Amino acid sequence: MQSITNLKEHDTVIINGLVFSCIIGLLPEERVKEQRVIVNAELYTCFDRISESDDIAHTVNYAEAADIIVSESVSCRAETVEFLGNRLINALKERFAESLHGITLEVLKPDILKNVDSVGIRMTRMFKRDI
């Protein structure tokens, strides 16, 4: 996954290869049978405070972010990866509003087409302009 590079300075919390199963898809069989999903996320923040304090409250907690991604995906039962991606970005933005500058998120479906590793989407959203 390529990182966004137009920030003056940024630090990134990385969640790479988060694999879980959920209901996602348009086809009738996809509405009843869970399928594997892989999410990669880059959460743009600033490590200045945590670098000094060593306090997890001063950053984006990757374990909590991963839990949000899984729980939102499972409860959402989205028909499209685009809808799911937007929902995940909004949930992460809401939870980490004070420290999150932006997100690049990939939602991948690995078991859909033969002869490809996965299909999916990548979304980038920036929230804070003063960085």
C-alpha positions as CSV (number, residue, x, y, z in Angstrom):
1,M,0.0,0.0,0.0
2,Q,1.4,3.4,-1.0
3,S,1.5,6.1,1.7
4,I,0.2,9.6,1.2
5,T,3.1,11.9,0.9
6,N,1.6,15.4,0.7
7,L,1.8,16.1,4.4
8,K,4.7,18.3,5.7
9,E,5.4,15.9,8.5
10,H,3.4,12.9,9.6
11,D,3.6,9.8,11.7
12,T,1.7,6.7,10.8
13,V,0.1,3.9,12.8
14,I,0.0,0.9,10.4
15,I,-2.4,-2.0,10.5
16,N,-1.4,-4.4,7.8
17,G,-3.2,-7.6,6.8
18,L,-6.1,-7.6,9.3
19,V,-8.0,-10.7,8.3
20,F,-11.5,-11.6,9.5
21,S,-14.9,-12.8,8.1
22,C,-18.1,-11.0,7.7
23,I,-21.2,-10.7,5.5
24,I,-20.3,-8.4,2.5
25,G,-21.5,-8.5,-1.1
26,L,-24.5,-8.1,-3.4
27,L,-25.1,-11.7,-4.5
28,P,-27.7,-13.8,-2.7
29,E,-25.0,-16.3,-1.4
30,E,-22.9,-13.4,-0.2
31,R,-25.8,-12.2,2.0
32,V,-25.9,-15.4,4.0
33,K,-22.4,-16.8,4.0
34,E,-19.5,-14.9,5.6
35,Q,-16.4,-14.4,3.5
36,R,-12.8,-13.4,4.3
37,V,-11.9,-9.7,4.2
38,I,-8.5,-8.1,4.5
39,V,-8.1,-4.6,5.8
40,N,-4.9,-2.5,5.6
41,A,-4.9,0.9,7.3
42,E,-2.6,3.8,7.6
43,L,-3.7,6.1,10.4
44,Y,-2.0,9.5,10.1
45,T,-1.2,11.1,13.4
46,C,1.6,12.8,15.3
47,F,3.9,10.9,17.7
48,D,5.2,14.1,19.5
49,R,3.2,13.5,22.7
50,I,3.6,9.8,23.0
51,S,7.3,10.0,22.2
52,E,7.7,12.1,25.4
53,S,5.0,10.5,27.7
54,D,5.1,6.8,26.7
55,D,1.3,6.9,27.4
56,I,-0.9,5.1,24.9
57,A,-3.6,7.7,25.5
58,H,-1.5,10.1,23.5
59,T,-1.7,8.3,20.2
60,V,-4.0,6.2,18.0
61,N,-4.1,2.8,19.7
62,Y,-3.7,0.2,16.9
63,A,-5.3,-2.6,18.9
64,E,-8.4,-0.5,19.5
65,A,-8.4,0.6,15.9
66,A,-8.3,-3.0,14.7
67,D,-11.2,-3.9,17.1
68,I,-13.2,-1.1,15.6
69,I,-12.5,-2.2,12.1
70,V,-13.6,-5.8,12.8
71,S,-16.7,-5.0,14.9
72,E,-18.0,-2.3,12.4
73,S,-17.4,-4.7,9.5
74,V,-19.3,-7.6,11.2
75,S,-22.2,-5.5,12.3
76,C,-22.5,-3.5,9.1
77,R,-23.3,-6.4,6.7
78,A,-22.4,-4.1,3.8
79,E,-23.3,-4.8,0.2
80,T,-20.3,-2.9,-1.2
81,V,-16.7,-2.5,-0.1
82,E,-17.1,1.2,-0.8
83,F,-19.8,1.5,1.7
84,L,-17.9,-0.5,4.3
85,G,-14.7,1.6,3.7
86,N,-16.6,4.8,4.3
87,R,-18.2,3.4,7.5
88,L,-14.8,2.3,8.8
89,I,-13.2,5.7,8.1
90,N,-16.1,7.5,9.9
91,A,-15.9,5.2,12.9
92,L,-12.1,5.6,13.3
93,K,-12.4,9.3,12.8
94,E,-15.0,9.6,15.5
95,R,-13.1,7.5,18.0
96,F,-9.7,9.2,17.5
97,A,-10.9,12.7,16.6
98,E,-8.3,14.4,18.7
99,S,-5.3,12.7,17.3
100,L,-6.2,11.4,13.8
101,H,-5.1,13.6,10.9
102,G,-6.2,11.3,8.1
103,I,-6.6,7.7,7.0
104,T,-5.7,5.5,4.0
105,L,-7.7,2.4,4.1
106,E,-7.9,-0.7,1.9
107,V,-10.7,-3.2,2.0
108,L,-9.9,-6.4,0.1
109,K,-11.9,-9.5,-0.8
110,P,-9.4,-12.3,-1.5
111,D,-11.6,-15.1,-2.5
112,I,-13.7,-13.5,-5.2
113,L,-12.0,-13.9,-8.6
114,K,-9.8,-16.7,-9.8
115,N,-6.2,-15.7,-10.9
116,V,-6.1,-12.6,-8.6
117,D,-4.9,-12.3,-5.0
118,S,-7.8,-10.0,-4.1
119,V,-10.1,-7.3,-5.3
120,G,-11.1,-4.2,-3.4
121,I,-10.8,-0.5,-2.8
122,R,-8.4,2.1,-1.4
123,M,-9.7,5.3,0.2
124,T,-7.8,8.2,1.6
125,R,-9.4,10.9,3.7
126,M,-7.6,13.8,5.4
127,F,-9.2,15.5,8.4
128,K,-6.8,18.2,9.7
129,R,-5.5,20.9,7.3
130,D,-3.0,22.5,9.7
131,I,-0.2,20.0,9.5
